[in-house]
Amino acid sequence: MVLILLVLLLALILFGAGFALKVLWWIALAVLVVWLLGFLVRGTSAAGGRGRWYKW
């Protein structure tokens, strides 16, 4: 009985980890798209001539 509960717990943990990793991949993809769009639509309002869309 304990072995069945341990196997079910392991399956639940692995399912949760797989779901979390899939969500993290989608978040990483969204951040990459925003980052690339920032390069495409960056402003030219800096004194050096070439502006950056981020502060650092």
mmCIF entry with sequence, helices, sheets and N, C-alpha, C, O atoms, coordinates in Angstrom:
data_MODEL
# 
_entry.id   MODEL 
# 
_entity.id                         1 
_entity.type                       polymer 
_entity.pdbx_number_of_molecules   1 
# 
_entity_poly.entity_id                      1 
_entity_poly.type                           'polypeptide(L)' 
_entity_poly.nstd_linkage                   no 
_entity_poly.nstd_monomer                   no 
_entity_poly.pdbx_seq_one_letter_code       MVLILLVLLLALILFGAGFALKVLWWIALAVLVVWLLGFLVRGTSAAGGRGRWYKW 
_entity_poly.pdbx_seq_one_letter_code_can   MVLILLVLLLALILFGAGFALKVLWWIALAVLVVWLLGFLVRGTSAAGGRGRWYKW 
_entity_poly.pdbx_strand_id                 A 
# 
loop_
_entity_poly_seq.entity_id 
_entity_poly_seq.num 
_entity_poly_seq.mon_id 
_entity_poly_seq.hetero 
1 1  MET n 
1 2  VAL n 
1 3  LEU n 
1 4  ILE n 
1 5  LEU n 
1 6  LEU n 
1 7  VAL n 
1 8  LEU n 
1 9  LEU n 
1 10 LEU n 
1 11 ALA n 
1 12 LEU n 
1 13 ILE n 
1 14 LEU n 
1 15 PHE n 
1 16 GLY n 
1 17 ALA n 
1 18 GLY n 
1 19 PHE n 
1 20 ALA n 
1 21 LEU n 
1 22 LYS n 
1 23 VAL n 
1 24 LEU n 
1 25 TRP n 
1 26 TRP n 
1 27 ILE n 
1 28 ALA n 
1 29 LEU n 
1 30 ALA n 
1 31 VAL n 
1 32 LEU n 
1 33 VAL n 
1 34 VAL n 
1 35 TRP n 
1 36 LEU n 
1 37 LEU n 
1 38 GLY n 
1 39 PHE n 
1 40 LEU n 
1 41 VAL n 
1 42 ARG n 
1 43 GLY n 
1 44 THR n 
1 45 SER n 
1 46 ALA n 
1 47 ALA n 
1 48 GLY n 
1 49 GLY n 
1 50 ARG n 
1 51 GLY n 
1 52 ARG n 
1 53 TRP n 
1 54 TYR n 
1 55 LYS n 
1 56 TRP n 
# 
_struct_asym.id          A 
_struct_asym.entity_id   1 
# 
_struct_conf.conf_type_id            HELX_P 
_struct_conf.id                      HELX_P1 
_struct_conf.pdbx_PDB_helix_id       AA1 
_struct_conf.beg_label_comp_id       VAL 
_struct_conf.beg_label_asym_id       A 
_struct_conf.beg_label_seq_id        2 
_struct_conf.pdbx_beg_PDB_ins_code   ? 
_struct_conf.end_label_comp_id       LEU 
_struct_conf.end_label_asym_id       A 
_struct_conf.end_label_seq_id        40 
_struct_conf.pdbx_end_PDB_ins_code   ? 
_struct_conf.beg_auth_comp_id        VAL 
_struct_conf.beg_auth_asym_id        A 
_struct_conf.beg_auth_seq_id         2 
_struct_conf.end_auth_comp_id        LEU 
_struct_conf.end_auth_asym_id        A 
_struct_conf.end_auth_seq_id         40 
_struct_conf.pdbx_PDB_helix_class    1 
_struct_conf.details                 ? 
_struct_conf.pdbx_PDB_helix_length   39 
# 
_struct_conf_type.id          HELX_P 
_struct_conf_type.criteria    ? 
_struct_conf_type.reference   ? 
# 
loop_
_atom_site.group_PDB 
_atom_site.id 
_atom_site.type_symbol 
_atom_site.label_atom_id 
_atom_site.label_alt_id 
_atom_site.label_comp_id 
_atom_site.label_asym_id 
_atom_site.label_entity_id 
_atom_site.label_seq_id 
_atom_site.pdbx_PDB_ins_code 
_atom_site.Cartn_x 
_atom_site.Cartn_y 
_atom_site.Cartn_z 
_atom_site.occupancy 
_atom_site.B_iso_or_equiv 
_atom_site.pdbx_formal_charge 
_atom_site.auth_seq_id 
_atom_site.auth_comp_id 
_atom_site.auth_asym_id 
_atom_site.auth_atom_id 
_atom_site.pdbx_PDB_model_num 
ATOM 1   N N  . MET A 1 1  ? 0.817  -1.201 0.000   1.00 0.00 ? 1  MET A N  1 
ATOM 2   C CA . MET A 1 1  ? 0.000  0.000  0.000   1.00 0.00 ? 1  MET A CA 1 
ATOM 3   C C  . MET A 1 1  ? 0.863  1.268  0.000   1.00 0.00 ? 1  MET A C  1 
ATOM 4   O O  . MET A 1 1  ? 0.579  2.227  -0.718  1.00 0.00 ? 1  MET A O  1 
ATOM 5   N N  . VAL A 1 2  ? 1.920  1.252  0.819   1.00 0.00 ? 2  VAL A N  1 
ATOM 6   C CA . VAL A 1 2  ? 2.811  2.409  0.895   1.00 0.00 ? 2  VAL A CA 1 
ATOM 7   C C  . VAL A 1 2  ? 3.535  2.603  -0.432  1.00 0.00 ? 2  VAL A C  1 
ATOM 8   O O  . VAL A 1 2  ? 3.750  3.735  -0.865  1.00 0.00 ? 2  VAL A O  1 
ATOM 9   N N  . LEU A 1 3  ? 3.910  1.505  -1.074  1.00 0.00 ? 3  LEU A N  1 
ATOM 10  C CA . LEU A 1 3  ? 4.609  1.596  -2.362  1.00 0.00 ? 3  LEU A CA 1 
ATOM 11  C C  . LEU A 1 3  ? 3.720  2.240  -3.427  1.00 0.00 ? 3  LEU A C  1 
ATOM 12  O O  . LEU A 1 3  ? 4.192  3.043  -4.233  1.00 0.00 ? 3  LEU A O  1 
ATOM 13  N N  . ILE A 1 4  ? 2.442  1.889  -3.429  1.00 0.00 ? 4  ILE A N  1 
ATOM 14  C CA . ILE A 1 4  ? 1.506  2.484  -4.397  1.00 0.00 ? 4  ILE A CA 1 
ATOM 15  C C  . ILE A 1 4  ? 1.364  3.984  -4.138  1.00 0.00 ? 4  ILE A C  1 
ATOM 16  O O  . ILE A 1 4  ? 1.330  4.776  -5.080  1.00 0.00 ? 4  ILE A O  1 
ATOM 17  N N  . LEU A 1 5  ? 1.280  4.373  -2.866  1.00 0.00 ? 5  LEU A N  1 
ATOM 18  C CA . LEU A 1 5  ? 1.183  5.800  -2.538  1.00 0.00 ? 5  LEU A CA 1 
ATOM 19  C C  . LEU A 1 5  ? 2.450  6.551  -2.938  1.00 0.00 ? 5  LEU A C  1 
ATOM 20  O O  . LEU A 1 5  ? 2.368  7.683  -3.415  1.00 0.00 ? 5  LEU A O  1 
ATOM 21  N N  . LEU A 1 6  ? 3.611  5.942  -2.753  1.00 0.00 ? 6  LEU A N  1 
ATOM 22  C CA . LEU A 1 6  ? 4.863  6.588  -3.164  1.00 0.00 ? 6  LEU A CA 1 
ATOM 23  C C  . LEU A 1 6  ? 4.942  6.745  -4.678  1.00 0.00 ? 6  LEU A C  1 
ATOM 24  O O  . LEU A 1 6  ? 5.399  7.777  -5.170  1.00 0.00 ? 6  LEU A O  1 
ATOM 25  N N  . VAL A 1 7  ? 4.507  5.746  -5.411  1.00 0.00 ? 7  VAL A N  1 
ATOM 26  C CA . VAL A 1 7  ? 4.504  5.833  -6.878  1.00 0.00 ? 7  VAL A CA 1 
ATOM 27  C C  . VAL A 1 7  ? 3.527  6.918  -7.343  1.00 0.00 ? 7  VAL A C  1 
ATOM 28  O O  . VAL A 1 7  ? 3.841  7.692  -8.247  1.00 0.00 ? 7  VAL A O  1 
ATOM 29  N N  . LEU A 1 8  ? 2.357  6.971  -6.730  1.00 0.00 ? 8  LEU A N  1 
ATOM 30  C CA . LEU A 1 8  ? 1.392  8.005  -7.097  1.00 0.00 ? 8  LEU A CA 1 
ATOM 31  C C  . LEU A 1 8  ? 1.908  9.400  -6.742  1.00 0.00 ? 8  LEU A C  1 
ATOM 32  O O  . LEU A 1 8  ? 1.705  10.348 -7.500  1.00 0.00 ? 8  LEU A O  1 
ATOM 33  N N  . LEU A 1 9  ? 2.570  9.528  -5.601  1.00 0.00 ? 9  LEU A N  1 
ATOM 34  C CA . LEU A 1 9  ? 3.150  10.813 -5.217  1.00 0.00 ? 9  LEU A CA 1 
ATOM 35  C C  . LEU A 1 9  ? 4.248  11.231 -6.184  1.00 0.00 ? 9  LEU A C  1 
ATOM 36  O O  . LEU A 1 9  ? 4.335  12.400 -6.561  1.00 0.00 ? 9  LEU A O  1 
ATOM 37  N N  . LEU A 1 10 ? 5.082  10.286 -6.583  1.00 0.00 ? 10 LEU A N  1 
ATOM 38  C CA . LEU A 1 10 ? 6.136  10.577 -7.556  1.00 0.00 ? 10 LEU A CA 1 
ATOM 39  C C  . LEU A 1 10 ? 5.545  11.007 -8.895  1.00 0.00 ? 10 LEU A C  1 
ATOM 40  O O  . LEU A 1 10 ? 6.035  11.945 -9.523  1.00 0.00 ? 10 LEU A O  1 
ATOM 41  N N  . ALA A 1 11 ? 4.487  10.316 -9.330  1.00 0.00 ? 11 ALA A N  1 
ATOM 42  C CA . ALA A 1 11 ? 3.837  10.687 -10.586 1.00 0.00 ? 11 ALA A CA 1 
ATOM 43  C C  . ALA A 1 11 ? 3.237  12.084 -10.488 1.00 0.00 ? 11 ALA A C  1 
ATOM 44  O O  . ALA A 1 11 ? 3.309  12.856 -11.444 1.00 0.00 ? 11 ALA A O  1 
ATOM 45  N N  . LEU A 1 12 ? 2.649  12.415 -9.350  1.00 0.00 ? 12 LEU A N  1 
ATOM 46  C CA . LEU A 1 12 ? 2.070  13.750 -9.163  1.00 0.00 ? 12 LEU A CA 1 
ATOM 47  C C  . LEU A 1 12 ? 3.151  14.829 -9.175  1.00 0.00 ? 12 LEU A C  1 
ATOM 48  O O  . LEU A 1 12 ? 2.966  15.891 -9.769  1.00 0.00 ? 12 LEU A O  1 
ATOM 49  N N  . ILE A 1 13 ? 4.277  14.555 -8.520  1.00 0.00 ? 13 ILE A N  1 
ATOM 50  C CA . ILE A 1 13 ? 5.375  15.528 -8.497  1.00 0.00 ? 13 ILE A CA 1 
ATOM 51  C C  . ILE A 1 13 ? 5.946  15.729 -9.898  1.00 0.00 ? 13 ILE A C  1 
ATOM 52  O O  . ILE A 1 13 ? 6.192  16.861 -10.312 1.00 0.00 ? 13 ILE A O  1 
ATOM 53  N N  . LEU A 1 14 ? 6.154  14.642 -10.621 1.00 0.00 ? 14 LEU A N  1 
ATOM 54  C CA . LEU A 1 14 ? 6.704  14.767 -11.979 1.00 0.00 ? 14 LEU A CA 1 
ATOM 55  C C  . LEU A 1 14 ? 5.730  15.464 -12.919 1.00 0.00 ? 14 LEU A C  1 
ATOM 56  O O  . LEU A 1 14 ? 6.155  16.224 -13.789 1.00 0.00 ? 14 LEU A O  1 
ATOM 57  N N  . PHE A 1 15 ? 4.433  15.220 -12.760 1.00 0.00 ? 15 PHE A N  1 
ATOM 58  C CA . PHE A 1 15 ? 3.437  15.917 -13.574 1.00 0.00 ? 15 PHE A CA 1 
ATOM 59  C C  . PHE A 1 15 ? 3.461  17.409 -13.271 1.00 0.00 ? 15 PHE A C  1 
ATOM 60  O O  . PHE A 1 15 ? 3.407  18.237 -14.181 1.00 0.00 ? 15 PHE A O  1 
ATOM 61  N N  . GLY A 1 16 ? 3.542  17.747 -11.995 1.00 0.00 ? 16 GLY A N  1 
ATOM 62  C CA . GLY A 1 16 ? 3.603  19.158 -11.604 1.00 0.00 ? 16 GLY A CA 1 
ATOM 63  C C  . GLY A 1 16 ? 4.848  19.846 -12.133 1.00 0.00 ? 16 GLY A C  1 
ATOM 64  O O  . GLY A 1 16 ? 4.787  20.985 -12.597 1.00 0.00 ? 16 GLY A O  1 
ATOM 65  N N  . ALA A 1 17 ? 5.991  19.142 -12.062 1.00 0.00 ? 17 ALA A N  1 
ATOM 66  C CA . ALA A 1 17 ? 7.242  19.717 -12.569 1.00 0.00 ? 17 ALA A CA 1 
ATOM 67  C C  . ALA A 1 17 ? 7.169  19.901 -14.084 1.00 0.00 ? 17 ALA A C  1 
ATOM 68  O O  . ALA A 1 17 ? 7.638  20.910 -14.611 1.00 0.00 ? 17 ALA A O  1 
ATOM 69  N N  . GLY A 1 18 ? 6.588  18.938 -14.777 1.00 0.00 ? 18 GLY A N  1 
ATOM 70  C CA . GLY A 1 18 ? 6.460  19.072 -16.235 1.00 0.00 ? 18 GLY A CA 1 
ATOM 71  C C  . GLY A 1 18 ? 5.564  20.229 -16.618 1.00 0.00 ? 18 GLY A C  1 
ATOM 72  O O  . GLY A 1 18 ? 5.860  20.959 -17.563 1.00 0.00 ? 18 GLY A O  1 
ATOM 73  N N  . PHE A 1 19 ? 4.467  20.404 -15.893 1.00 0.00 ? 19 PHE A N  1 
ATOM 74  C CA . PHE A 1 19 ? 3.569  21.528 -16.165 1.00 0.00 ? 19 PHE A CA 1 
ATOM 75  C C  . PHE A 1 19 ? 4.264  22.852 -15.886 1.00 0.00 ? 19 PHE A C  1 
ATOM 76  O O  . PHE A 1 19 ? 4.134  23.798 -16.663 1.00 0.00 ? 19 PHE A O  1 
ATOM 77  N N  . ALA A 1 20 ? 5.008  22.925 -14.771 1.00 0.00 ? 20 ALA A N  1 
ATOM 78  C CA . ALA A 1 20 ? 5.710  24.159 -14.425 1.00 0.00 ? 20 ALA A CA 1 
ATOM 79  C C  . ALA A 1 20 ? 6.776  24.488 -15.470 1.00 0.00 ? 20 ALA A C  1 
ATOM 80  O O  . ALA A 1 20 ? 6.947  25.651 -15.835 1.00 0.00 ? 20 ALA A O  1 
ATOM 81  N N  . LEU A 1 21 ? 7.486  23.477 -15.948 1.00 0.00 ? 21 LEU A N  1 
ATOM 82  C CA . LEU A 1 21 ? 8.512  23.728 -16.958 1.00 0.00 ? 21 LEU A CA 1 
ATOM 83  C C  . LEU A 1 21 ? 7.891  24.192 -18.266 1.00 0.00 ? 21 LEU A C  1 
ATOM 84  O O  . LEU A 1 21 ? 8.463  25.034 -18.958 1.00 0.00 ? 21 LEU A O  1 
ATOM 85  N N  . LYS A 1 22 ? 6.721  23.651 -18.613 1.00 0.00 ? 22 LYS A N  1 
ATOM 86  C CA . LYS A 1 22 ? 6.050  24.095 -19.832 1.00 0.00 ? 22 LYS A CA 1 
ATOM 87  C C  . LYS A 1 22 ? 5.618  25.551 -19.714 1.00 0.00 ? 22 LYS A C  1 
ATOM 88  O O  . LYS A 1 22 ? 5.751  26.321 -20.665 1.00 0.00 ? 22 LYS A O  1 
ATOM 89  N N  . VAL A 1 23 ? 5.100  25.930 -18.542 1.00 0.00 ? 23 VAL A N  1 
ATOM 90  C CA . VAL A 1 23 ? 4.705  27.322 -18.307 1.00 0.00 ? 23 VAL A CA 1 
ATOM 91  C C  . VAL A 1 23 ? 5.931  28.234 -18.374 1.00 0.00 ? 23 VAL A C  1 
ATOM 92  O O  . VAL A 1 23 ? 5.859  29.327 -18.935 1.00 0.00 ? 23 VAL A O  1 
ATOM 93  N N  . LEU A 1 24 ? 7.056  27.791 -17.805 1.00 0.00 ? 24 LEU A N  1 
ATOM 94  C CA . LEU A 1 24 ? 8.266  28.602 -17.842 1.00 0.00 ? 24 LEU A CA 1 
ATOM 95  C C  . LEU A 1 24 ? 8.784  28.778 -19.270 1.00 0.00 ? 24 LEU A C  1 
ATOM 96  O O  . LEU A 1 24 ? 9.313  29.838 -19.604 1.00 0.00 ? 24 LEU A O  1 
ATOM 97  N N  . TRP A 1 25 ? 8.639  27.757 -20.113 1.00 0.00 ? 25 TRP A N  1 
ATOM 98  C CA . TRP A 1 25 ? 9.037  27.904 -21.516 1.00 0.00 ? 25 TRP A CA 1 
ATOM 99  C C  . TRP A 1 25 ? 8.195  28.968 -22.213 1.00 0.00 ? 25 TRP A C  1 
ATOM 100 O O  . TRP A 1 25 ? 8.725  29.756 -22.997 1.00 0.00 ? 25 TRP A O  1 
ATOM 101 N N  . TRP A 1 26 ? 6.870  29.003 -21.935 1.00 0.00 ? 26 TRP A N  1 
ATOM 102 C CA . TRP A 1 26 ? 6.005  30.013 -22.550 1.00 0.00 ? 26 TRP A CA 1 
ATOM 103 C C  . TRP A 1 26 ? 6.366  31.409 -22.056 1.00 0.00 ? 26 TRP A C  1 
ATOM 104 O O  . TRP A 1 26 ? 6.355  32.364 -22.832 1.00 0.00 ? 26 TRP A O  1 
ATOM 105 N N  . ILE A 1 27 ? 6.691  31.534 -20.758 1.00 0.00 ? 27 ILE A N  1 
ATOM 106 C CA . ILE A 1 27 ? 7.099  32.841 -20.223 1.00 0.00 ? 27 ILE A CA 1 
ATOM 107 C C  . ILE A 1 27 ? 8.408  33.286 -20.862 1.00 0.00 ? 27 ILE A C  1 
ATOM 108 O O  . ILE A 1 27 ? 8.559  34.454 -21.220 1.00 0.00 ? 27 ILE A O  1 
ATOM 109 N N  . ALA A 1 28 ? 9.354  32.363 -21.008 1.00 0.00 ? 28 ALA A N  1 
ATOM 110 C CA . ALA A 1 28 ? 10.634 32.699 -21.640 1.00 0.00 ? 28 ALA A CA 1 
ATOM 111 C C  . ALA A 1 28 ? 10.434 33.122 -23.091 1.00 0.00 ? 28 ALA A C  1 
ATOM 112 O O  . ALA A 1 28 ? 11.109 34.035 -23.565 1.00 0.00 ? 28 ALA A O  1 
ATOM 113 N N  . LEU A 1 29 ? 9.528  32.480 -23.790 1.00 0.00 ? 29 LEU A N  1 
ATOM 114 C CA . LEU A 1 29 ? 9.246  32.857 -25.174 1.00 0.00 ? 29 LEU A CA 1 
ATOM 115 C C  . LEU A 1 29 ? 8.633  34.254 -25.248 1.00 0.00 ? 29 LEU A C  1 
ATOM 116 O O  . LEU A 1 29 ? 8.983  35.036 -26.132 1.00 0.00 ? 29 LEU A O  1 
ATOM 117 N N  . ALA A 1 30 ? 7.727  34.571 -24.334 1.00 0.00 ? 30 ALA A N  1 
ATOM 118 C CA . ALA A 1 30 ? 7.113  35.907 -24.310 1.00 0.00 ? 30 ALA A CA 1 
ATOM 119 C C  . ALA A 1 30 ? 8.157  36.975 -24.003 1.00 0.00 ? 30 ALA A C  1 
ATOM 120 O O  . ALA A 1 30 ? 8.143  38.043 -24.616 1.00 0.00 ? 30 ALA A O  1 
ATOM 121 N N  . VAL A 1 31 ? 9.061  36.702 -23.064 1.00 0.00 ? 31 VAL A N  1 
ATOM 122 C CA . VAL A 1 31 ? 10.117 37.666 -22.741 1.00 0.00 ? 31 VAL A CA 1 
ATOM 123 C C  . VAL A 1 31 ? 11.037 37.862 -23.934 1.00 0.00 ? 31 VAL A C  1 
ATOM 124 O O  . VAL A 1 31 ? 11.466 38.984 -24.200 1.00 0.00 ? 31 VAL A O  1 
ATOM 125 N N  . LEU A 1 32 ? 11.347 36.801 -24.654 1.00 0.00 ? 32 LEU A N  1 
ATOM 126 C CA . LEU A 1 32 ? 12.197 36.913 -25.839 1.00 0.00 ? 32 LEU A CA 1 
ATOM 127 C C  . LEU A 1 32 ? 11.540 37.774 -26.913 1.00 0.00 ? 32 LEU A C  1 
ATOM 128 O O  . LEU A 1 32 ? 12.208 38.588 -27.551 1.00 0.00 ? 32 LEU A O  1 
ATOM 129 N N  . VAL A 1 33 ? 10.235 37.599 -27.115 1.00 0.00 ? 33 VAL A N  1 
ATOM 130 C CA . VAL A 1 33 ? 9.520  38.402 -28.112 1.00 0.00 ? 33 VAL A CA 1 
ATOM 131 C C  . VAL A 1 33 ? 9.531  39.883 -27.721 1.00 0.00 ? 33 VAL A C  1 
ATOM 132 O O  . VAL A 1 33 ? 9.757  40.752 -28.564 1.00 0.00 ? 33 VAL A O  1 
ATOM 133 N N  . VAL A 1 34 ? 9.284  40.164 -26.434 1.00 0.00 ? 34 VAL A N  1 
ATOM 134 C CA . VAL A 1 34 ? 9.307  41.558 -25.976 1.00 0.00 ? 34 VAL A CA 1 
ATOM 135 C C  . VAL A 1 34 ? 10.701 42.144 -26.131 1.00 0.00 ? 34 VAL A C  1 
ATOM 136 O O  . VAL A 1 34 ? 10.843 43.303 -26.520 1.00 0.00 ? 34 VAL A O  1 
ATOM 137 N N  . TRP A 1 35 ? 11.718 41.369 -25.836 1.00 0.00 ? 35 TRP A N  1 
ATOM 138 C CA . TRP A 1 35 ? 13.091 41.836 -25.966 1.00 0.00 ? 35 TRP A CA 1 
ATOM 139 C C  . TRP A 1 35 ? 13.433 42.147 -27.425 1.00 0.00 ? 35 TRP A C  1 
ATOM 140 O O  . TRP A 1 35 ? 14.054 43.170 -27.714 1.00 0.00 ? 35 TRP A O  1 
ATOM 141 N N  . LEU A 1 36 ? 13.025 41.261 -28.348 1.00 0.00 ? 36 LEU A N  1 
ATOM 142 C CA . LEU A 1 36 ? 13.286 41.507 -29.763 1.00 0.00 ? 36 LEU A CA 1 
ATOM 143 C C  . LEU A 1 36 ? 12.501 42.710 -30.281 1.00 0.00 ? 36 LEU A C  1 
ATOM 144 O O  . LEU A 1 36 ? 13.021 43.494 -31.075 1.00 0.00 ? 36 LEU A O  1 
ATOM 145 N N  . LEU A 1 37 ? 11.254 42.859 -29.837 1.00 0.00 ? 37 LEU A N  1 
ATOM 146 C CA . LEU A 1 37 ? 10.473 44.026 -30.237 1.00 0.00 ? 37 LEU A CA 1 
ATOM 147 C C  . LEU A 1 37 ? 11.113 45.310 -29.723 1.00 0.00 ? 37 LEU A C  1 
ATOM 148 O O  . LEU A 1 37 ? 11.051 46.343 -30.390 1.00 0.00 ? 37 LEU A O  1 
ATOM 149 N N  . GLY A 1 38 ? 11.721 45.257 -28.555 1.00 0.00 ? 38 GLY A N  1 
ATOM 150 C CA . GLY A 1 38 ? 12.421 46.421 -28.019 1.00 0.00 ? 38 GLY A CA 1 
ATOM 151 C C  . GLY A 1 38 ? 13.564 46.846 -28.919 1.00 0.00 ? 38 GLY A C  1 
ATOM 152 O O  . GLY A 1 38 ? 13.816 48.042 -29.064 1.00 0.00 ? 38 GLY A O  1 
ATOM 153 N N  . PHE A 1 39 ? 14.254 45.911 -29.520 1.00 0.00 ? 39 PHE A N  1 
ATOM 154 C CA . PHE A 1 39 ? 15.311 46.267 -30.456 1.00 0.00 ? 39 PHE A CA 1 
ATOM 155 C C  . PHE A 1 39 ? 14.752 46.867 -31.738 1.00 0.00 ? 39 PHE A C  1 
ATOM 156 O O  . PHE A 1 39 ? 15.373 47.744 -32.339 1.00 0.00 ? 39 PHE A O  1 
ATOM 157 N N  . LEU A 1 40 ? 13.587 46.399 -32.158 1.00 0.00 ? 40 LEU A N  1 
ATOM 158 C CA . LEU A 1 40 ? 13.016 46.895 -33.413 1.00 0.00 ? 40 LEU A CA 1 
ATOM 159 C C  . LEU A 1 40 ? 12.422 48.293 -33.266 1.00 0.00 ? 40 LEU A C  1 
ATOM 160 O O  . LEU A 1 40 ? 12.493 49.087 -34.204 1.00 0.00 ? 40 LEU A O  1 
ATOM 161 N N  . VAL A 1 41 ? 11.845 48.608 -32.127 1.00 0.00 ? 41 VAL A N  1 
ATOM 162 C CA . VAL A 1 41 ? 11.156 49.890 -31.953 1.00 0.00 ? 41 VAL A CA 1 
ATOM 163 C C  . VAL A 1 41 ? 11.838 50.777 -30.923 1.00 0.00 ? 41 VAL A C  1 
ATOM 164 O O  . VAL A 1 41 ? 11.178 51.586 -30.271 1.00 0.00 ? 41 VAL A O  1 
ATOM 165 N N  . ARG A 1 42 ? 13.132 50.639 -30.771 1.00 0.00 ? 42 ARG A N  1 
ATOM 166 C CA . ARG A 1 42 ? 13.826 51.475 -29.791 1.00 0.00 ? 42 ARG A CA 1 
ATOM 167 C C  . ARG A 1 42 ? 13.854 52.924 -30.268 1.00 0.00 ? 42 ARG A C  1 
ATOM 168 O O  . ARG A 1 42 ? 13.904 53.212 -31.463 1.00 0.00 ? 42 ARG A O  1 
ATOM 169 N N  . GLY A 1 43 ? 13.820 53.806 -29.302 1.00 0.00 ? 43 GLY A N  1 
ATOM 170 C CA . GLY A 1 43 ? 13.811 55.226 -29.624 1.00 0.00 ? 43 GLY A CA 1 
ATOM 171 C C  . GLY A 1 43 ? 15.192 55.752 -29.932 1.00 0.00 ? 43 GLY A C  1 
ATOM 172 O O  . GLY A 1 43 ? 16.194 55.103 -29.632 1.00 0.00 ? 43 GLY A O  1 
ATOM 173 N N  . THR A 1 44 ? 15.248 56.934 -30.534 1.00 0.00 ? 44 THR A N  1 
ATOM 174 C CA . THR A 1 44 ? 16.534 57.578 -30.850 1.00 0.00 ? 44 THR A CA 1 
ATOM 175 C C  . THR A 1 44 ? 16.665 58.873 -30.072 1.00 0.00 ? 44 THR A C  1 
ATOM 176 O O  . THR A 1 44 ? 17.182 59.863 -30.590 1.00 0.00 ? 44 THR A O  1 
ATOM 177 N N  . SER A 1 45 ? 16.199 58.872 -28.822 1.00 0.00 ? 45 SER A N  1 
ATOM 178 C CA . SER A 1 45 ? 16.187 60.107 -28.041 1.00 0.00 ? 45 SER A CA 1 
ATOM 179 C C  . SER A 1 45 ? 17.401 60.243 -27.148 1.00 0.00 ? 45 SER A C  1 
ATOM 180 O O  . SER A 1 45 ? 17.379 61.063 -26.230 1.00 0.00 ? 45 SER A O  1 
ATOM 181 N N  . ALA A 1 46 ? 18.448 59.491 -27.368 1.00 0.00 ? 46 ALA A N  1 
ATOM 182 C CA . ALA A 1 46 ? 19.647 59.595 -26.537 1.00 0.00 ? 46 ALA A CA 1 
ATOM 183 C C  . ALA A 1 46 ? 20.601 60.628 -27.142 1.00 0.00 ? 46 ALA A C  1 
ATOM 184 O O  . ALA A 1 46 ? 20.559 60.898 -28.342 1.00 0.00 ? 46 ALA A O  1 
ATOM 185 N N  . ALA A 1 47 ? 21.450 61.194 -26.305 1.00 0.00 ? 47 ALA A N  1 
ATOM 186 C CA . ALA A 1 47 ? 22.385 62.223 -26.768 1.00 0.00 ? 47 ALA A CA 1 
ATOM 187 C C  . ALA A 1 47 ? 23.454 61.642 -27.681 1.00 0.00 ? 47 ALA A C  1 
ATOM 188 O O  . ALA A 1 47 ? 23.997 62.354 -28.526 1.00 0.00 ? 47 ALA A O  1 
ATOM 189 N N  . GLY A 1 48 ? 23.761 60.365 -27.524 1.00 0.00 ? 48 GLY A N  1 
ATOM 190 C CA . GLY A 1 48 ? 24.794 59.742 -28.336 1.00 0.00 ? 48 GLY A CA 1 
ATOM 191 C C  . GLY A 1 48 ? 24.342 59.432 -29.744 1.00 0.00 ? 48 GLY A C  1 
ATOM 192 O O  . GLY A 1 48 ? 25.153 58.991 -30.558 1.00 0.00 ? 48 GLY A O  1 
ATOM 193 N N  . GLY A 1 49 ? 23.086 59.645 -30.061 1.00 0.00 ? 49 GLY A N  1 
ATOM 194 C CA . GLY A 1 49 ? 22.590 59.372 -31.391 1.00 0.00 ? 49 GLY A CA 1 
ATOM 195 C C  . GLY A 1 49 ? 21.892 58.023 -31.483 1.00 0.00 ? 49 GLY A C  1 
ATOM 196 O O  . GLY A 1 49 ? 20.864 57.892 -32.148 1.00 0.00 ? 49 GLY A O  1 
ATOM 197 N N  . ARG A 1 50 ? 22.439 57.047 -30.830 1.00 0.00 ? 50 ARG A N  1 
ATOM 198 C CA . ARG A 1 50 ? 21.829 55.710 -30.872 1.00 0.00 ? 50 ARG A CA 1 
ATOM 199 C C  . ARG A 1 50 ? 21.181 55.417 -29.522 1.00 0.00 ? 50 ARG A C  1 
ATOM 200 O O  . ARG A 1 50 ? 21.872 55.171 -28.534 1.00 0.00 ? 50 ARG A O  1 
ATOM 201 N N  . GLY A 1 51 ? 19.873 55.443 -29.489 1.00 0.00 ? 51 GLY A N  1 
ATOM 202 C CA . GLY A 1 51 ? 19.158 55.282 -28.230 1.00 0.00 ? 51 GLY A CA 1 
ATOM 203 C C  . GLY A 1 51 ? 18.922 53.841 -27.858 1.00 0.00 ? 51 GLY A C  1 
ATOM 204 O O  . GLY A 1 51 ? 18.975 52.942 -28.696 1.00 0.00 ? 51 GLY A O  1 
ATOM 205 N N  . ARG A 1 52 ? 18.663 53.643 -26.597 1.00 0.00 ? 52 ARG A N  1 
ATOM 206 C CA . ARG A 1 52 ? 18.333 52.314 -26.097 1.00 0.00 ? 52 ARG A CA 1 
ATOM 207 C C  . ARG A 1 52 ? 16.982 52.370 -25.428 1.00 0.00 ? 52 ARG A C  1 
ATOM 208 O O  . ARG A 1 52 ? 16.617 53.387 -24.839 1.00 0.00 ? 52 ARG A O  1 
ATOM 209 N N  . TRP A 1 53 ? 16.237 51.286 -25.513 1.00 0.00 ? 53 TRP A N  1 
ATOM 210 C CA . TRP A 1 53 ? 14.901 51.248 -24.920 1.00 0.00 ? 53 TRP A CA 1 
ATOM 211 C C  . TRP A 1 53 ? 14.942 50.846 -23.461 1.00 0.00 ? 53 TRP A C  1 
ATOM 212 O O  . TRP A 1 53 ? 13.917 50.883 -22.780 1.00 0.00 ? 53 TRP A O  1 
ATOM 213 N N  . TYR A 1 54 ? 16.113 50.462 -22.971 1.00 0.00 ? 54 TYR A N  1 
ATOM 214 C CA . TYR A 1 54 ? 16.242 50.121 -21.560 1.00 0.00 ? 54 TYR A CA 1 
ATOM 215 C C  . TYR A 1 54 ? 17.178 51.127 -20.897 1.00 0.00 ? 54 TYR A C  1 
ATOM 216 O O  . TYR A 1 54 ? 17.898 51.852 -21.584 1.00 0.00 ? 54 TYR A O  1 
ATOM 217 N N  . LYS A 1 55 ? 17.172 51.173 -19.573 1.00 0.00 ? 55 LYS A N  1 
ATOM 218 C CA . LYS A 1 55 ? 17.909 52.203 -18.844 1.00 0.00 ? 55 LYS A CA 1 
ATOM 219 C C  . LYS A 1 55 ? 19.363 51.860 -18.600 1.00 0.00 ? 55 LYS A C  1 
ATOM 220 O O  . LYS A 1 55 ? 20.184 52.770 -18.494 1.00 0.00 ? 55 LYS A O  1 
ATOM 221 N N  . TRP A 1 56 ? 19.720 50.591 -18.507 1.00 0.00 ? 56 TRP A N  1 
ATOM 222 C CA . TRP A 1 56 ? 21.091 50.240 -18.154 1.00 0.00 ? 56 TRP A CA 1 
ATOM 223 C C  . TRP A 1 56 ? 21.847 49.935 -19.362 1.00 0.00 ? 56 TRP A C  1 
ATOM 224 O O  . TRP A 1 56 ? 23.033 49.613 -19.283 1.00 0.00 ? 56 TRP A O  1 
# 
